[in-house]
Amino acid sequence: MLRALAVDDERPSLEELLYLLTADPRIGTVEGAGDATEALRRINRALESGPDGPEAIDVVFLDIQMPGLDGLDLARLLTGFARPPLVVFVTAHEDFAVQAFDLKAVDYVLKPVRKERLAEAVRRAVELRAAERRGAAPRIPVHEPDPDHIPVELGGVTRFVTVDDITHVEAQGDYARLHTERGSHLVRIPLSTLEERWRARGFVRIHRRHLVALRHIGELRLDAGTVSVLVGGEELQVSRRHARELRDLLMRRP
């Protein structure tokens, strides 16, 4: 069972997180810390104790926006240790997901925290810890994607965005931001994967950072040798290597 530390500067949020973790049978012990500085002192004791010592911590459930040292700062400090605990971010803000996963976070759970969503984060942490002890990489289950919808998480709730509503996709590291007329959503899928998956649905690469839906291109603009397109009210640059292919596709478009 996992030995956990929950970190949140808002007392009601911390108490709710502690309650949910305590109710999970895979959590052996769980402690709370009211800020990142207190958490760092506790983690230092755990590291001095060793991975099998009485003070050991397997996973930290960590808020991001806290006064002083924030959650991202703490996670960066932990990367400098030889055997740091796993980190699951628990936050009300989706804007930090890219930085969080760059820091090798196990999961990124949005507030308000749902019991089922937190249970999935615990499952991932259990699997990773077990794999570390075996000296093997964990087996990640593969799910067949829904061709017409893509799941996104918003406010702790998983919703499904219709692919045909997506105007364009923007690369953000190993993640992609899906743009629709009603807003945008960050998903943990590389742009290259979406390009391959959605090519037959009329999506085309126009730049190393952008994938666009041909059906949503309103204008093709030429200005002093540069090419751009108007998509969903936003003007996007087209790289030279993709400009000819894009013009040909638009010419053939019904």
Secondary structure, 3 states (H helix, E strand, C coil): CEEEEEECCCHHHHHHHHHHHHCCCCEEEEEEECCHHHHHHHHHHHHHHCCCCCCCCCEEEECCCCCCCCHHHHHHHHCCCCCCCEEEEEECCHHHHHHHHHCCCCEEEECCCCHHHHHHHHHHHHHHHHHHHHCCCCCCCCCCCCCCEEEEEECCEEEEEEHHHEEEEEEECCEEEEEECCEEEEECCCHHHHHHHHHHHCEEEEECCEEEEHHHEEEEEEECCEEEEEECCEEEEECHHHHHHHHHHHHHCC
